[in-house]
């Protein structure tokens, strides 16, 4: 499971990190590789971060080992740098009416564990799954930012331009998206508030 990086990491670093860990996994004889990509990677539309995710997905699909890619929605959680930045002034820079289905990090972790547990006994070198995972509600960026501000300490660090551009987009789940039964935003924010 490779989970370093994310939207606040430069897209080229995200891709380099994935390639490095994949190379190490292949060298070590790993059978399965699980990686959280991002919702929208199937249609990057010129977005640098989503383009890097699409390249990463292609890299995994051609690697010759089992791969499970989870295209996740905007993910938030306690102690997360992106969450704290969105709670700060950087959140004001995101298009307020952009729509997202925020996903609590604990729900992503549970989905990754479930995906990895499937078919564990079977060897399937042709397996290259791509799953989409989003939170149960679609909300505006303005509503998400307002909720985060009441739940976590703000970080004044600005979002990198690639992350700001990513979250200016509507990144809502499509009909094929799994996991819409996750934690509702109000409950997720309450959990964040209890974790700080």
FIVO-767558 format. One record per residue (C-alpha): x negated, y negated, z negated; chain; residue number from 1; residue in three letters. Coordinates in nm, 2 decimals. Layout:
% residues N
X; Y; Z; A; NUM; ALA .
...
END
This chain:
% residues 196
0.00; 0.00; 0.00; A; 1; UNK .
-0.15; -0.33; 0.11; A; 2; UNK .
0.02; -0.63; -0.05; A; 3; UNK .
-0.25; -0.90; -0.05; A; 4; UNK .
-0.18; -1.22; 0.13; A; 5; UNK .
0.16; -1.36; 0.23; A; 6; UNK .
0.28; -1.68; 0.38; A; 7; UNK .
0.04; -1.91; 0.18; A; 8; UNK .
-0.26; -1.73; 0.32; A; 9; UNK .
-0.39; -1.85; 0.66; A; 10; UNK .
-0.25; -1.62; 0.93; A; 11; UNK .
-0.59; -1.52; 1.06; A; 12; UNK .
-0.69; -1.42; 0.70; A; 13; UNK .
-0.37; -1.22; 0.66; A; 14; UNK .
-0.45; -1.03; 0.98; A; 15; UNK .
-0.82; -0.98; 0.89; A; 16; UNK .
-0.73; -0.86; 0.55; A; 17; UNK .
-0.48; -0.61; 0.69; A; 18; UNK .
-0.74; -0.48; 0.95; A; 19; UNK .
-1.00; -0.44; 0.68; A; 20; UNK .
-0.78; -0.24; 0.44; A; 21; UNK .
-0.65; -0.03; 0.73; A; 22; UNK .
-1.00; 0.05; 0.84; A; 23; UNK .
-1.08; 0.15; 0.48; A; 24; UNK .
-0.76; 0.36; 0.46; A; 25; UNK .
-0.85; 0.54; 0.79; A; 26; UNK .
-1.20; 0.60; 0.67; A; 27; UNK .
-1.08; 0.74; 0.34; A; 28; UNK .
-0.84; 0.98; 0.52; A; 29; UNK .
-0.52; 0.82; 0.39; A; 30; UNK .
-0.21; 0.96; 0.55; A; 31; UNK .
0.04; 0.67; 0.50; A; 32; UNK .
0.01; 0.30; 0.50; A; 33; UNK .
0.28; 0.07; 0.36; A; 34; UNK .
0.27; -0.30; 0.44; A; 35; UNK .
0.52; -0.59; 0.36; A; 36; UNK .
0.55; -0.80; 0.68; A; 37; UNK .
0.81; -1.08; 0.71; A; 38; UNK .
1.16; -1.11; 0.84; A; 39; UNK .
1.14; -1.27; 1.18; A; 40; UNK .
0.82; -1.09; 1.29; A; 41; UNK .
1.02; -0.94; 1.58; A; 42; UNK .
1.08; -1.28; 1.72; A; 43; UNK .
0.79; -1.51; 1.61; A; 44; UNK .
0.90; -1.80; 1.84; A; 45; UNK .
0.55; -1.96; 1.82; A; 46; UNK .
0.53; -1.94; 1.44; A; 47; UNK .
0.16; -1.86; 1.35; A; 48; UNK .
0.24; -1.66; 1.04; A; 49; UNK .
0.51; -1.45; 1.21; A; 50; UNK .
0.28; -1.40; 1.51; A; 51; UNK .
0.01; -1.26; 1.28; A; 52; UNK .
0.27; -1.03; 1.12; A; 53; UNK .
0.38; -0.91; 1.47; A; 54; UNK .
0.01; -0.84; 1.55; A; 55; UNK .
-0.03; -0.66; 1.22; A; 56; UNK .
0.28; -0.44; 1.29; A; 57; UNK .
0.13; -0.35; 1.63; A; 58; UNK .
-0.20; -0.27; 1.47; A; 59; UNK .
-0.03; -0.03; 1.22; A; 60; UNK .
0.19; 0.13; 1.49; A; 61; UNK .
-0.12; 0.22; 1.69; A; 62; UNK .
-0.34; 0.33; 1.40; A; 63; UNK .
-0.27; 0.70; 1.41; A; 64; UNK .
-0.14; 0.74; 1.06; A; 65; UNK .
0.21; 0.71; 0.91; A; 66; UNK .
0.31; 0.35; 0.87; A; 67; UNK .
0.60; 0.19; 0.69; A; 68; UNK .
0.64; -0.18; 0.76; A; 69; UNK .
0.89; -0.37; 0.55; A; 70; UNK .
0.99; -0.70; 0.70; A; 71; UNK .
1.09; -0.89; 0.39; A; 72; UNK .
1.28; -1.21; 0.34; A; 73; UNK .
1.14; -1.50; 0.14; A; 74; UNK .
1.02; -1.33; -0.17; A; 75; UNK .
1.00; -1.49; -0.51; A; 76; UNK .
0.89; -1.37; -0.85; A; 77; UNK .
0.73; -1.46; -1.19; A; 78; UNK .
0.37; -1.58; -1.16; A; 79; UNK .
0.39; -1.59; -0.78; A; 80; UNK .
0.20; -1.88; -0.62; A; 81; UNK .
0.46; -1.94; -0.35; A; 82; UNK .
0.74; -1.94; -0.60; A; 83; UNK .
0.56; -2.21; -0.81; A; 84; UNK .
0.48; -2.42; -0.51; A; 85; UNK .
0.84; -2.41; -0.38; A; 86; UNK .
0.94; -2.53; -0.73; A; 87; UNK .
0.71; -2.83; -0.70; A; 88; UNK .
0.70; -3.12; -0.45; A; 89; UNK .
0.62; -2.88; -0.17; A; 90; UNK .
0.98; -2.75; -0.19; A; 91; UNK .
1.10; -3.09; -0.08; A; 92; UNK .
0.91; -3.06; 0.24; A; 93; UNK .
1.10; -2.75; 0.36; A; 94; UNK .
1.40; -2.82; 0.58; A; 95; UNK .
1.68; -2.84; 0.32; A; 96; UNK .
1.94; -2.67; 0.53; A; 97; UNK .
1.72; -2.38; 0.64; A; 98; UNK .
1.89; -2.06; 0.55; A; 99; UNK .
1.72; -1.77; 0.36; A; 100; UNK .
1.82; -1.45; 0.18; A; 101; UNK .
1.57; -1.47; -0.11; A; 102; UNK .
1.44; -1.14; -0.23; A; 103; UNK .
1.33; -1.09; -0.59; A; 104; UNK .
0.98; -0.94; -0.59; A; 105; UNK .
1.09; -0.65; -0.82; A; 106; UNK .
1.35; -0.55; -0.56; A; 107; UNK .
1.07; -0.55; -0.29; A; 108; UNK .
0.86; -0.33; -0.52; A; 109; UNK .
1.14; -0.09; -0.58; A; 110; UNK .
1.21; -0.06; -0.20; A; 111; UNK .
0.84; 0.00; -0.13; A; 112; UNK .
0.83; 0.28; -0.39; A; 113; UNK .
1.15; 0.44; -0.24; A; 114; UNK .
1.01; 0.41; 0.12; A; 115; UNK .
0.68; 0.57; 0.01; A; 116; UNK .
0.86; 0.85; -0.17; A; 117; UNK .
1.05; 0.96; 0.14; A; 118; UNK .
0.92; 1.26; 0.33; A; 119; UNK .
0.61; 1.26; 0.10; A; 120; UNK .
0.56; 1.63; 0.15; A; 121; UNK .
0.59; 1.62; 0.53; A; 122; UNK .
0.31; 1.50; 0.75; A; 123; UNK .
0.44; 1.29; 1.04; A; 124; UNK .
0.16; 1.12; 1.23; A; 125; UNK .
0.42; 0.97; 1.47; A; 126; UNK .
0.60; 0.79; 1.19; A; 127; UNK .
0.60; 0.42; 1.24; A; 128; UNK .
0.90; 0.28; 1.05; A; 129; UNK .
0.99; -0.08; 1.05; A; 130; UNK .
1.26; -0.17; 0.79; A; 131; UNK .
1.41; -0.51; 0.71; A; 132; UNK .
1.48; -0.61; 0.35; A; 133; UNK .
1.65; -0.92; 0.22; A; 134; UNK .
1.83; -1.04; -0.09; A; 135; UNK .
2.21; -1.01; -0.11; A; 136; UNK .
2.29; -1.37; -0.06; A; 137; UNK .
2.21; -1.63; 0.21; A; 138; UNK .
2.14; -1.97; 0.06; A; 139; UNK .
1.99; -2.30; 0.18; A; 140; UNK .
1.63; -2.38; 0.11; A; 141; UNK .
1.76; -2.68; -0.10; A; 142; UNK .
1.96; -2.45; -0.32; A; 143; UNK .
1.67; -2.21; -0.36; A; 144; UNK .
1.43; -2.49; -0.45; A; 145; UNK .
1.67; -2.64; -0.70; A; 146; UNK .
1.71; -2.30; -0.87; A; 147; UNK .
1.34; -2.24; -0.88; A; 148; UNK .
1.28; -2.57; -1.04; A; 149; UNK .
1.49; -2.47; -1.34; A; 150; UNK .
1.32; -2.13; -1.37; A; 151; UNK .
0.95; -2.16; -1.32; A; 152; UNK .
0.67; -2.41; -1.38; A; 153; UNK .
0.60; -2.62; -1.07; A; 154; UNK .
0.27; -2.61; -0.89; A; 155; UNK .
0.19; -2.94; -0.72; A; 156; UNK .
-0.02; -2.77; -0.45; A; 157; UNK .
0.13; -2.83; -0.10; A; 158; UNK .
0.24; -2.54; 0.12; A; 159; UNK .
0.00; -2.47; 0.40; A; 160; UNK .
0.15; -2.60; 0.73; A; 161; UNK .
0.20; -2.24; 0.85; A; 162; UNK .
0.41; -2.16; 0.54; A; 163; UNK .
0.61; -2.48; 0.56; A; 164; UNK .
0.68; -2.41; 0.93; A; 165; UNK .
0.79; -2.05; 0.84; A; 166; UNK .
1.04; -2.16; 0.58; A; 167; UNK .
1.18; -2.44; 0.80; A; 168; UNK .
1.33; -2.16; 1.01; A; 169; UNK .
1.65; -1.98; 0.94; A; 170; UNK .
1.53; -1.64; 0.82; A; 171; UNK .
1.85; -1.45; 0.76; A; 172; UNK .
1.90; -1.08; 0.77; A; 173; UNK .
2.05; -0.92; 1.08; A; 174; UNK .
2.29; -0.63; 1.10; A; 175; UNK .
2.01; -0.37; 1.08; A; 176; UNK .
1.88; -0.51; 0.75; A; 177; UNK .
1.87; -0.27; 0.45; A; 178; UNK .
1.87; -0.35; 0.08; A; 179; UNK .
2.14; -0.62; 0.07; A; 180; UNK .
2.23; -0.48; -0.27; A; 181; UNK .
1.94; -0.64; -0.45; A; 182; UNK .
1.94; -0.89; -0.73; A; 183; UNK .
2.17; -1.19; -0.67; A; 184; UNK .
1.99; -1.52; -0.68; A; 185; UNK .
2.14; -1.65; -1.01; A; 186; UNK .
2.04; -1.32; -1.19; A; 187; UNK .
1.69; -1.34; -1.03; A; 188; UNK .
1.64; -1.70; -1.14; A; 189; UNK .
1.75; -1.60; -1.49; A; 190; UNK .
1.49; -1.32; -1.49; A; 191; UNK .
1.23; -1.58; -1.38; A; 192; UNK .
1.33; -1.81; -1.66; A; 193; UNK .
1.28; -1.54; -1.91; A; 194; UNK .
0.94; -1.45; -1.78; A; 195; UNK .
0.78; -1.79; -1.82; A; 196; UNK .
END
